[in-house]
Amino acid sequence: MKRFSFYNIKNIATIFIVAIFFCACNDNYKRVGDEAAPLLFPEGIAENFVMEYSTLVEELRNEKIDSAHVNAVLTSPICESFTNLNFAHRIFPNGLQVDYYDVDGNKSIITADYGITYNVTNLIDLQGNVVITGHDGKKLEAPQLYLDQGNDWIFTQEKFTYTNPEDGTVMDGEGMDFNKDLSLLNAHKTYGLMLIKDEDK
């Protein structure tokens, strides 16, 4: 009986010492020089930021710019520019709005609480209450979307809600890619109720 209690006490003491050892291990080392995380500061901050994306319909031969087609206008209360870095980008910490125009001049609107534009990849990362409203009233809502400006394509892996007032449907799902005017959709996973109209033959 004494032998059993001695081994019991010995085991409890060992566990207690090991527990104290692990609890006492803290990383109090102060990193300096090359080990320290670099502090990143924007090279510039702009208020009431407006950026216009346009393409030329025909080659410019003089200073007249009537032949340019406005594709999009990005507006934001604050823009922090990090274009001096190897991977240049701009951050919009207080949200942004992107107005998109098709070839007929119809406007679709994208809003988000936060955004990052990447110069090299031509992508815009939209985060927080992202809402796309098409010129025809179609609406898509998601917590995050990526906007590929080069291909005029938008995609997300997050949950979304798509509302189509033309046929009165609301579709919920997860993961979708589509064009900017919401006329071509590819939903990865859908759930909930959705009405589908039968075509008369």
N, C-alpha and C positions, 0 to 999 in steps of 0.2 A: 504494500500500500504506500509506503514511504517512497519506494522507488518510482512508482507511477506518478506521484505528485511532484517529485523532483524533476522528472522529464517534462511534465506539463508546465512547470514554472520556467524551465529552461527554454522551452519552445515559445512560450508567451513572451519572455524577455527578448529572444532573438527577433521575433516579429515586431516587437515594439521598437527595438534599436534600428531595424531596417526601415520602418515607417518614419522614424525621426530623421534618418539619413536622407530619404527621398524628399521629405518636406523641407529640409534645410537647403536643398540644392536650388539656388536661384541664380539667374543670369544677371548679375549686377555689373557686368563688364560694360564700361562706357566706350562705345565705338567712335573712333575719331579717324580723320584722314580718309584714306581710300575705303576703309571698312564702313564708314558712316553712309547712311542712305542720302543720296543727293537731294538738296532742296531745289525744287523746281518753281520758278517764278515766271509768269507770262512776260513776254517782251513788250506787250502792250495790252491795254484794256480799253474797249470802246463802249460808249453808252449809246443807246438808241441805234443799234447796229442794223444796217440794211445792206444786203448783198444780192445782186441780180445776176442770174445765169441766163445767158442768151446764146443763140447760134445764128450764123449768117445764112440767109436764104440764098443770097448770091454774093459773089466776090465784091468787096468794096473797092471802088476806083477813086473815091475822093472822101471827104470828111462827112458826107451824108450817111446817116446810119438808119434810114428808114427801112432798109432791107433786112435788119436784124429782127429775129423773132425771140421774144422773151419766153424762156421755158419755165423759170421759177424765180420767186423773190423770197429771200429768207430775211425775217426781221426778228430782233431780240432786244430786250432792254439792256443786256450786258453781254459782251463777247470778250473772252480772254484768249489772246492769241499766243500759241506756242509754235509758231512757224519757224523759229530759230533752231528747233530740235531736229535730229535725224529723221524721226517719224513725225513730220509736221502735222499739227492739228489745231482746231479751235474748240473751246468749250463754252457752252451757253448755260451757266449755272441757274439762271432765273427763268428758264424756259425759252421757247422759240415757236415761231409760226412760219410754215413754208406754204406759199401760194403757188400752185402748179397750173400751167396753162397748156391746153392741147393746141393742135394746129388751127382749130376753129376759134380759139380765144376763150373757150370755156374754162372756168377756174375751179380747181379742187383745193381744199385747205387741209393741211396737216398741222396739228398742235401737239406740244409735249411739254412736260415740266422741266426737262433737262435734255441737253443734246451735245453731241460731239461730232464735228466734221473732220474727216481725215483727208488730207490733200493728196497723198500718194495713191490711196485705193479708191478715192472718189465716193466713199461711203459716208452716210450720216447715221449715227447711232442715236435713236430717239428713246427716251426712258420716262416713265411716269405719266399715267393718264394720257396715253397717246390716242388721238382721235383723228381719223381721216374722214372727211366729208366730201363726197364727190359732187360734181356740178348737178347731177341728176337726183341728189338727195340720199344716195346710198351712203352708209356709214359703217366704219369699222373701228372697234375700240380694243386696245390691248395695252398691257403694261410696258412692252418694249417692242420696237420695230427697227429694222435696218432698211435704209433707203439707198439703193444702188443707182447713183445718178448717171453713170455711164450707160447702163442698160435700161434705164427707166423702169426698174423692177424693185418691189418691196417684199420683204420676207420677215417672218418671225417664227420662233419655236415655242412661244408663250401661248397661254390661253387667249382666246379672242371672242368677240361678239360681233356678228355681221348683220346689219339691218338693211333690208331692201324694201323701200316703200312701194315700189312698182307692183310687186306681187304680195306685199304684206307679210313677208317672212322674216323671222329672226333665227339665225343659226349660231350656235355656240360650238367651239371646237378648240383644238390645240395644234398649233403649227399651220402656217399658211404662207403661200407666196402668190403674188398678184401684180398686175400692172398698176400704174399710178392713178388711173381713172376708175379702177375697180370694175372694169368690164370683163376681165379675164382672171378667174380665181382658181387656185389649186389648194384645197384644204387637205391637210394631212390626216387629221382625225376630227370627226364631228360627232356631236351628241345632242340630245334634246329633240324637239319636234320641229319639223320643217315641211311646209306645204310645197308640193310639186305640181305644176299645171300640166294637164294632158294636152298635147297638141292634137287638134282636129285634123284628120286625114281626108 
